[in-house]
Amino acid sequence: MQGRMEGKKALITGAARGIGEAIARLFHREGAIVIISDILENQGRLVADDLGEGAYFCSLNVKNEGEWKILSEKITLDFGGLDVLVNNAGITGFMETTGLHNVEDVDFASWQEVIDVNLNGTMLGCKYGIRWIKRKGGGSIINISSRSGIVGIPGVAAYAASKAAIRNHTKPVALYRAENRYQIRCNSIHPAAVLTPMWDSVLGEGKERDTAILSIEKGIPLGKFGRPQDVAYAALFLALDESPYITGTELHVDGGILAGAEARPERH
């Protein structure tokens, strides 16, 4: 029995762990040839080796256009283009750097790093993704934004700004491709409260972690953290030919958080 992505070629950035890894694993399981890219080379190669045939690793720092150019040659020569690109690579800033990101004390260098990786990395992905997918006659670009790209988060101003920009950049990209009849769709996914390694420094360890998780889950209407696989299934839908009339839109994977009301305590 063929998978739903049989024969398609997909590049996923930031795929060594977390949401990117889950997307790569699901796409591969559905028959796609997956190109896993990340700056975490050892972890990325382990994922590709674990998946086996039809999985490849390519080192890529998404903020560096020179590396995109090198990767572009490889994708053109070795794979003949792409059907799907997932711009997933990103950093939060408040975990990866020591700089503050509240609006009063923001450290410019760490702000710039978040913008370079998240926004500029996605912009470069879209730029080169057009060329690769045009070679295959059409396909899908999926940008991973965030709930933080919809609402303000006071303590992570750089992350929220970058994710909001990704959300908006998705729309002119989608319109440009539609106007030029490229048959390339572009959409954004907005996860929230999805339990990935990015949460580790926030949640702590042991009992502290358990307490923090329970506290956060009380504010999620569905009452639990999401899994990376939940975002992967959303990406699968947008990658498939089954969503041919969906472009320039945003898909929320947030347990109901953006619906506007927190979960209520149980009544006894």
N, C-alpha and C positions, 0 to 999 in steps of 0.2 A: 504494500500500500504506500503510495507516494505521500510525502508531506505537503503541506500547504504552500511551502516556499521552495519546492523542488526546482533546482536549476538556477535559482536566483543567487546573486552575489551581493553580500552586504558587508559594509564597514561599520564597526561600532567603536567610537572613541571612548577612552576611559573605561575599557572593558576588562581590566584585570581583577575587578572586584565589584561588589555592590550591584547597583541597578544595571550597569553596563555588562557585567558578567552574566547576569540573569537573562538579559536580552540576547546576548551571544549564544548562550546555551539553548534558549528556546528556539531561536532562528535555526540553529544547527539541527536541533531535533526535528524541525519541520522541513529539513532537506536543503537548507541554504548553505552555500559556501560562505563561511564567515571569516572576515579579516579583523582580528582583535588588535586594537592599538592602545598604547598607554605609555606613560613614562616609567611605570613600575615593570621593568623588563622581566625580572625573574617570575613575578606573579603572573604576568601576561603569558609568558611562555608555558607556564604550568597549566594554565587554562586551555591553551591551544593543544598542548600535548595530551591533556586529559580528554578533550573532545575527539582528537584523532583525525582521521581522514576528512578533508574538507574544511579544516580549521587552520588558520595561519596567524602568526603574530608579527606585527610591525611596530617598532618603536616610533612614537610620535609625541612631541610636545606641541600641543595644538596652538600655542601662542606664537610659534615660530613659523613664519611663512616659508622659510627655506626648507624646513622639514616637510611641509605640505608639498612643495615642489618635487622633492625627492620621492615622496610616497606616490605622487601623481604619475611619475614615470613608471613605477612598479605596477600600479594598478592598471595603467594603460597597456603595458607590455605583457604582464603576466596574467591579467584577468580580463582584458578587453573592455574594461569599464565596470560600472556598478548598476545594480537595480535599486538598492536601498542604502541610504546613509543615515546613521543615527549619531547626531552630535550630542554626546552625553557627557564628555569630560568636563569636570568642573571642580572648583574648590569653594569652601565656605569662607575662608579667610580667618575667621575667629578661631579656627582650630589649627590651620596650617601655618599661621604667622602669629607674631606676638602683638601686632598692631591692633589698636582699638578701632571699632567701626561704628561707634555711635556718632551722631552727626556733629557733636561738639568737639570730641577728642580724636576724630579719625586720623589715623596715620596715613599720610599720602602714599608712601611706598607700598604698604600692604593693600591699600585701596586699589592702586594701579595694577598690582599683581592679580587681584580678583577680576578686575575688568579685562585684563589681557587674556587670562585663561578662559573665563566664562563667555564673555561677549565677543572678544576678538577671535577666540578659537572657534566659536560658532559661525561667525561671519566668514572666516577663512574656509571652514567646512562647506558652507553653502556655496561659496565662490568656486571651489574646486569640484564640489559635488555636482554642480550643473554640468560641467564638462564631462565627467565620468558617466553620468546617467544619460546624457544626450547620446552618447555612443551606443547605448543599449536601446534607444528609442523611447525612453520614458521610465518613470519609476517614482520613488517616494523619498523625501528627506524629512526626517523627524528630529526636531530640536527639543531637548529636555530642558524645560524651564522649571518652575516651582510655584507652589502656593505663594512663596515670597515675592514672586513676580506680579502678583495680583493685589496683595495688601502690604502695608508698611510693617516692617519689623525693626523697631528702634535700635536694637543692639547689633544688627548685622546690615548696616546701611549699604555697604558695598555689594554684598551678596544679593540683597533685594533689588538694588538698582540694576545689577547685571542681568538678573533673571527677568526683570520687567523689560529690559531692552531686548532680550532674546525673544520674549513673547511678541513684541512689536516688530522686530526685524523679520520674524516669520511671515508676517502678512504681506509686506511689499515684495518679499522673495516669491511668495505664492502667486501674487498678482502679476509680477514680471514674467514668470514662467508661463502663466496662463495666456497673457497677452501675446507672447511670442510663440504660442502653440508648441511648447516644448514637451507637453505631456508629462510634466514633472510636478507632483503635488508636494506641498510643504506645510506641515502642521506642527504644533507644539503640544507637549504633554506637561502637566503641572502636578507633580507628586507633592504630598505633604504627609508628615508623620510616617515615613517608610523607614523601617529599621535596617540601616546599613552601617558599615564601619564609620561613616562620618559622624554618627551619633555617639561614638564611644567616649570621647573626651567630655561630652555633656552629661552622659548618664552615670559615669563613674563605674565602680566595680562592686561585686558582691551584693550585700543587702542594700547598699546605697543605690545601686543600679536598679534592683527590683522595685524599690520604693519610688524611684524617679519614673520608671516605666508605668507603674500603676497610676501615679499622679497625672501623667500626660494622657494616658488612655481614658481617664475620667472625662476629659474635655473633647474626646473624639466621638461624634454621634454613633458610629458603629462600635465603639467601645474597645477598640484594639488598634495596635500599630499595623500598618500595611507591610507587605513583604515585597522584596525586589521583584518577585515573579508577578505581582499584581501590575506593576508598571510594564513589565515585559509583555504581558498579554495585550495591554493597550497599544504598545508599539507594534506588536504583531498585526493587529487589526489595521493600523494605519499603513503598514508595509504591504499589505496584501492587495491584490487586484479587486478584492471584495469591497474596498472603500474608494471607488474611482471618482466619486462626486464630492469628496471631502478634501478641501484645501483651504489654507489660511485660517483654520480654526484652532481651538484649544480644547484639550481633553483633560479633565481634572480627575486625579486618582488620589483621593484625600479622605476617604471614610466619611464624607459628608461635612467636613469642616467648613467649606466655603458656602454651604447651604445657609449658614447664618445663625445657627443655634448650637450651643454646646449640649452634650448629653446631659440629661437630667438624672438626679439620684433616684434610685428605685423607691417606690412607695410601699410602705408596709401596712 
